[in-house]
Amino acid sequence: MSTGFHDAALPLFDPSRDEDEAQAVSLSGRTPSYIADHRKRLRARFIEGGAQAMPDYELLELVLFRAIPRQDVKPLARLLLDTFGDFNRVVTAAPARLAMVKGVGEAVVLELKVVEAAAQRLTRARVMHRPVLSSWDALLDYCHTTMSHRETEQFRVLFLDRKNVLIADDEQAKGTVDHVPVYPREVVKRALELNASALILVHNHPSGDPTPSESDLSMTLQVQDACRALGLVLHDHLVIGKSCEISFRAQGYL
């Protein structure tokens, strides 16, 4: 089975192309039937049963179809999963790391990043400009979608108005695999600029373990003190792990 993938930089939507882009060009000028038939079966199963009817590698194949229309993409799908672990980690992997995988070029990276962006936008739409405290599960879904698979720490601040409606979601800082710099003065300054009344801190632990560190606890108390001085409310600090999270409020740290 060939692993010589031809990663053509194809447009996302090209009306001049057939609906089934698996029109592979072989030496005989015809589409190998096993490729066309395989893609047709996968599409039919997805339409009939949704993502639940497909293992990770087949769902990833569907994503790769547009980027690599003339080759069998199953080997590449399996290679990506072997490299990163699961579908989520493949889609959220950094472009530079994706490009290190044999067979991955710009078109593949583009397709994966479009899927990631779509997922983030869908979950973000469920929480933005809505009361956060009454849609807590949606907020946790959004935080996990955007942060749980990152390989470095990221610190975000969710700003709320007087009715606890989410009015802004700011990425305050990026860090290393185990540290991100946070400046309480900048956090409260931004809250005043937005005329926010409350906020929620969120950051991820790339290790997968959301247990707060001593520096996490210290920083949170510093932000809380700065908020109190200006009449702001710190509702919570969420630490996002790979598959779970820890709430400072629920754990009694706030």
Backbone torsions as a table, in degrees:
resi	resn	phi	psi	omega
1	MET	NA	125.8	-174.3
2	SER	-72.7	140.1	173.0
3	THR	-113.8	18.1	178.9
4	GLY	-86.4	77.3	-175.1
5	PHE	-73.0	139.0	175.6
6	HIS	-105.4	101.4	-173.4
7	ASP	-90.3	83.7	-177.8
8	ALA	-80.8	135.4	179.7
9	ALA	-78.4	87.1	-176.2
10	LEU	-96.7	149.4	176.5
11	PRO	-66.9	151.1	-179.7
12	LEU	-62.0	-41.8	-178.8
13	PHE	-132.7	114.2	-177.7
14	ASP	-128.8	103.4	-176.7
15	PRO	-62.4	-16.8	-178.2
16	SER	-79.8	-11.6	-177.9
17	ARG	-94.9	151.2	177.8
18	ASP	-63.7	152.1	179.8
19	GLU	-56.7	-39.1	175.7
20	ASP	-94.4	100.7	-174.6
21	GLU	-75.2	6.9	179.7
22	ALA	-83.3	39.0	176.9
23	GLN	-88.3	72.4	-175.9
24	ALA	-66.4	144.1	178.9
25	VAL	-103.4	105.9	178.7
26	SER	-95.1	-179.5	-179.6
27	LEU	-61.9	-27.6	-179.5
28	SER	-86.0	-4.0	-179.7
29	GLY	82.4	7.4	-179.9
30	ARG	-117.0	155.5	178.7
31	THR	-75.6	124.9	175.4
32	PRO	-56.3	126.1	-172.4
33	SER	-64.2	-31.4	-177.2
34	TYR	-66.2	-31.3	178.3
35	ILE	-72.7	-49.4	-179.2
36	ALA	-61.6	-42.7	-178.6
37	ASP	-66.9	-42.1	-179.9
38	HIS	-61.9	-45.7	-179.2
39	ARG	-65.6	-38.8	179.0
40	LYS	-62.8	-41.2	179.6
41	ARG	-65.8	-42.8	179.9
42	LEU	-62.9	-44.3	179.9
43	ARG	-62.6	-41.9	-179.7
44	ALA	-63.9	-41.6	-179.7
45	ARG	-66.9	-36.3	178.4
46	PHE	-67.4	-44.1	-179.7
47	ILE	-63.3	-39.3	-176.5
48	GLU	-79.1	-39.6	-173.5
49	GLY	-117.2	-7.2	-179.2
50	GLY	74.0	-172.6	-176.6
51	ALA	-62.9	-27.5	-178.4
52	GLN	-63.9	-22.3	-177.5
53	ALA	-86.6	3.2	-173.2
54	MET	-130.9	137.3	171.8
55	PRO	-70.8	167.0	-176.7
56	ASP	-54.4	-42.2	-173.8
57	TYR	-67.6	-32.1	178.8
58	GLU	-75.3	-37.3	175.5
59	LEU	-63.1	-38.7	177.8
60	LEU	-67.2	-35.8	175.6
61	GLU	-58.3	-43.4	179.5
62	LEU	-58.3	-39.0	178.6
63	VAL	-67.2	-38.1	-175.9
64	LEU	-77.2	-16.6	-177.5
65	PHE	-54.3	-43.2	-176.0
66	ARG	-71.4	-33.9	-178.1
67	ALA	-75.9	-33.4	-177.3
68	ILE	-130.4	83.3	-172.6
69	PRO	-79.3	-12.2	-171.6
70	ARG	-120.6	19.8	-180.0
71	GLN	-139.7	160.9	172.1
72	ASP	-73.6	118.4	-175.4
73	VAL	-97.1	-1.0	-179.4
74	LYS	-57.8	-45.4	178.7
75	PRO	-59.4	-39.0	179.8
76	LEU	-69.0	-39.1	178.5
77	ALA	-60.4	-44.8	-180.0
78	ARG	-67.5	-37.4	179.0
79	LEU	-64.4	-41.5	177.8
80	LEU	-63.4	-41.6	179.6
81	LEU	-68.1	-39.0	176.8
82	ASP	-63.2	-34.5	-177.0
83	THR	-75.8	-42.5	-172.0
84	PHE	-108.9	-18.5	172.6
85	GLY	113.4	-49.3	178.8
86	ASP	-155.8	177.1	-176.0
87	PHE	-58.9	-45.9	-178.4
88	ASN	-59.9	-42.5	-178.4
89	ARG	-70.0	-30.3	175.7
90	VAL	-66.1	-50.0	-175.7
91	VAL	-64.8	-34.9	-176.4
92	THR	-94.8	0.2	179.9
93	ALA	-63.0	149.4	178.9
94	ALA	-64.1	141.0	179.4
95	PRO	-52.1	-39.3	-179.1
96	ALA	-63.6	-37.3	179.1
97	ARG	-73.8	-37.4	176.6
98	LEU	-60.9	-42.2	-176.7
99	ALA	-65.3	-16.3	179.1
100	MET	-79.2	-13.0	-179.7
101	VAL	-83.1	130.0	-178.4
102	LYS	-60.0	128.2	-179.8
103	GLY	99.9	-8.3	-179.9
104	VAL	-98.4	123.6	175.7
105	GLY	-126.4	-164.0	-174.4
106	GLU	-61.4	-38.8	-177.6
107	ALA	-66.2	-39.7	177.9
108	VAL	-66.0	-46.7	179.0
109	VAL	-58.4	-42.4	179.7
110	LEU	-59.7	-48.9	-178.6
111	GLU	-60.1	-42.9	-179.5
112	LEU	-66.4	-40.0	-179.4
113	LYS	-71.7	-29.5	175.1
114	VAL	-65.8	-42.5	177.7
115	VAL	-61.6	-43.9	179.4
116	GLU	-61.7	-46.0	-178.8
117	ALA	-63.2	-39.3	179.3
118	ALA	-64.2	-42.7	179.4
119	ALA	-62.5	-43.0	179.9
120	GLN	-66.5	-39.5	-178.9
121	ARG	-67.9	-37.4	179.0
122	LEU	-64.9	-46.3	-179.3
123	THR	-71.3	-32.4	177.7
124	ARG	-64.8	-38.8	-178.7
125	ALA	-63.3	-24.2	-179.6
126	ARG	-77.9	-12.5	-176.7
127	VAL	-121.7	-28.2	-177.4
128	MET	-66.3	135.6	177.7
129	HIS	61.1	31.3	176.2
130	ARG	-131.8	155.3	177.7
131	PRO	-62.9	118.9	-172.8
132	VAL	-72.8	-42.8	-172.8
133	LEU	-67.6	-21.0	178.2
134	SER	-96.2	-1.0	176.7
135	SER	-132.3	49.0	-173.0
136	TRP	-63.9	-40.3	179.8
137	ASP	-62.5	-38.8	177.7
138	ALA	-64.8	-36.9	178.0
139	LEU	-64.9	-43.3	179.0
140	LEU	-64.0	-39.9	176.8
141	ASP	-59.0	-44.1	-179.9
142	TYR	-62.7	-45.3	-178.8
143	CYS	-62.8	-41.4	179.6
144	HIS	-68.3	-39.4	179.8
145	THR	-62.4	-40.1	-175.1
146	THR	-88.0	-20.8	-169.0
147	MET	-129.6	-24.6	-167.3
148	SER	-66.1	-24.7	-176.6
149	HIS	-105.5	11.2	178.0
150	ARG	-71.6	147.3	-177.6
151	GLU	-92.3	-8.2	174.3
152	THR	-130.0	161.9	-178.3
153	GLU	-74.2	142.6	176.2
154	GLN	-132.3	139.5	-179.7
155	PHE	-118.1	123.5	-179.5
156	ARG	-121.7	154.1	174.5
157	VAL	-127.5	127.3	176.2
158	LEU	-99.8	120.4	-176.2
159	PHE	-101.8	133.5	-176.3
160	LEU	-119.6	151.9	175.8
161	ASP	-91.0	-168.8	-175.1
162	ARG	-65.5	-21.7	178.8
163	LYS	-97.9	13.3	-178.9
164	ASN	61.9	28.7	173.5
165	VAL	-86.0	133.6	-179.3
166	LEU	-71.9	115.0	-177.4
167	ILE	-106.2	-16.1	179.2
168	ALA	-160.7	147.0	177.7
169	ASP	-129.9	103.3	-174.2
170	ASP	-109.0	131.4	169.8
171	GLU	-83.9	109.2	-174.6
172	GLN	-82.6	-36.6	-175.5
173	ALA	-162.3	156.2	171.5
174	LYS	-121.6	150.9	-177.5
175	GLY	-136.4	-146.3	-178.7
176	THR	-101.9	-164.4	-178.7
177	VAL	-69.7	-18.1	-177.9
178	ASP	-141.2	17.0	180.0
179	HIS	-158.8	142.5	173.6
180	VAL	-140.5	130.3	-178.9
181	PRO	-75.1	131.4	179.9
182	VAL	-129.2	133.1	-178.7
183	TYR	-118.8	105.0	-177.1
184	PRO	-51.4	-37.0	-179.6
185	ARG	-60.8	-39.9	179.2
186	GLU	-69.2	-34.2	179.9
187	VAL	-64.1	-50.0	-177.9
188	VAL	-72.8	-29.7	176.3
189	LYS	-61.8	-44.0	178.8
190	ARG	-65.3	-38.2	178.2
191	ALA	-60.5	-41.0	178.8
192	LEU	-67.5	-38.5	178.5
193	GLU	-61.0	-35.9	-178.0
194	LEU	-87.9	-3.7	-174.9
195	ASN	58.3	38.0	179.6
196	ALA	-80.3	155.1	178.3
197	SER	-109.4	-21.0	-178.0
198	ALA	-151.0	166.4	179.7
199	LEU	-152.3	161.1	176.0
200	ILE	-129.6	128.3	176.9
201	LEU	-90.2	143.3	178.0
202	VAL	-142.0	131.3	168.8
203	HIS	-148.1	161.0	-175.8
204	ASN	-107.9	157.2	172.2
205	HIS	-115.5	105.5	-178.9
206	PRO	-57.8	-22.8	178.6
207	SER	-64.8	-20.4	-177.7
208	GLY	98.0	-20.5	179.6
209	ASP	-92.3	114.3	-176.5
210	PRO	-81.7	5.5	-179.7
211	THR	-57.6	124.9	-177.6
212	PRO	-65.2	143.3	175.4
213	SER	-89.1	170.8	177.0
214	GLU	-61.6	-37.2	178.7
215	SER	-68.4	-33.2	175.6
216	ASP	-62.2	-45.3	-179.3
217	LEU	-64.8	-44.7	-179.0
218	SER	-63.6	-46.0	-179.7
219	MET	-61.9	-41.3	-178.9
220	THR	-62.4	-42.1	178.6
221	LEU	-65.4	-35.0	177.4
222	GLN	-65.5	-43.3	177.8
223	VAL	-65.3	-40.3	179.3
224	GLN	-61.6	-42.4	178.4
225	ASP	-62.9	-41.9	179.5
226	ALA	-65.5	-37.2	178.4
227	CYS	-65.9	-45.9	-178.9
228	ARG	-59.7	-38.9	-178.3
229	ALA	-63.4	-24.0	-177.2
230	LEU	-113.0	11.8	177.1
231	GLY	75.3	22.2	177.8
232	LEU	-97.9	154.5	179.9
233	VAL	-109.4	128.3	172.9
234	LEU	-97.0	103.3	-176.0
235	HIS	-70.1	-41.9	-173.7
236	ASP	-168.3	166.0	169.3
237	HIS	-131.4	119.1	-179.5
238	LEU	-103.3	131.2	173.1
239	VAL	-109.5	120.0	-173.7
240	ILE	-97.9	122.7	174.3
241	GLY	-101.6	-166.5	-177.9
242	LYS	-67.2	-42.7	-175.4
243	SER	-132.5	3.0	179.3
244	CYS	-151.8	175.2	-179.2
245	GLU	-142.4	163.7	175.2
246	ILE	-123.8	132.9	176.8
247	SER	-101.7	124.3	177.1
248	PHE	-60.7	-38.1	-179.6
249	ARG	-63.6	-47.0	-178.4
250	ALA	-66.7	-31.2	-178.8
251	GLN	-85.5	-3.9	177.7
252	GLY	85.6	11.3	178.1
253	TYR	-78.3	-19.7	179.1
254	LEU	-121.8	NA	NA
